[in-house]
C-alpha cells in the first residue's frame, strides 16, 4: 500500500528537481517507442499533480527530462505520420505509373 502523504512529498520534490542524468540514447529510445503511461492501478496518478506520479518519476530524473521526452515523442509521431503518407503516396504513384505503361 502506498503512503499518499509520502508520495505527494516525493512528487513535490521531483517537480522542483533540476539535477539528474539520463542518457541521450535512453531518451531517444523512449521518444521513438513511447513511454507506457501509468497502468490503471497506479494510485499515485490520482493524487500527484502535474504528471508527477511515481511511474513518471521512476523513469525520468527531472521534470525537464519528462517535458523534453514529450516534445521528442510528439516529433517522432509526426515523422511517423509523414512516413506513412509518403509511403502510401509512393505506392500509389508507382501503381499509377505502372497502369499508364500498360495502356501504352
N, C-alpha and C positions, 0 to 999 in steps of 0.2 A: 504494500500500500504506500502511496506517495504522500509525503508531508507537504501539503499545499503551501503553507507559510514558507517553508524552506525552498520549495520550488520557485515561488514568486520572488524570493530574495535572490536566488541564483539567476533568475531571468533578468531582474533589475541590474545585477552586477554585470551580466553578459551584455546588456544593452548599453552600458557605459564603458565597456571594454574597448580599447583601441589597439591593444597589442596582442599579437598571436600570429602564428605562421601556418600556412597551408601551401603545399606545392602547386606550382602552375599546372603541372600535369594532372593533379587530382581535380583542380578547379575546372580545367578544360574537359576532363572526362565527365564530370558531373553535369556540366553545361551541355555536352553532346548527348548524354544518355538520359539526363534528368535525375533529379533528386526525388526519391519517393517520399512524398509528404507523410505526415504522421498517420499511423493507422487509426481506425475509428476508436480504438480503445485507449488512445493517448489522453489521459486525464489532464496532462499538463497544458494541452492546447486550449482547453476550456478556460483556464484561469490566467494564463500568462499572456500579457498584451504584446502587441507589435511583433507578432510572429516570432516569439522568443521561447517557444516550448522546448522541452528537453530534447526532442528529436533533432531540431534545428541546431540547438546549442551543442549537441554532441558531434555534429558534422562540421559546423562552421565555427572557427575560433572567435570571430568577432562579427558584429552586425555588418560591417563593411564588406567582409568576405561574402556574407549571405546576399547582400544587395548587388555586389559585383556578379555573383552567380546568377541572380535573377536577370540582370541585363544581358549577360552572355547567353543564358538559356533562351531568352526572347530572340536574340540574334540568330542562334542556332536553328530555332524553329522557323524563322523567316527564310534562312538559307535552304532549309529542307523543303519548304513550300515552293521556293523558286526552282529548286532542283526537280521536283515532281512536275511542275508546269513545263519546265524546259524539256524534260524527258518526254512528256506527252506531246508537246508541240513537235519535237524532233521526230517522233514515231509517226505522227500524223503527216508531217511534211514528207517523210520518206515514203509513206504509203501512197500519198497523192502523186508523188513523183513517179513511183512505180506504175500506178494506174495510167498516168499520162503516157508513159513509154509503151504500155501495152496497146493503147489506142492509136499509135502512130503507124 
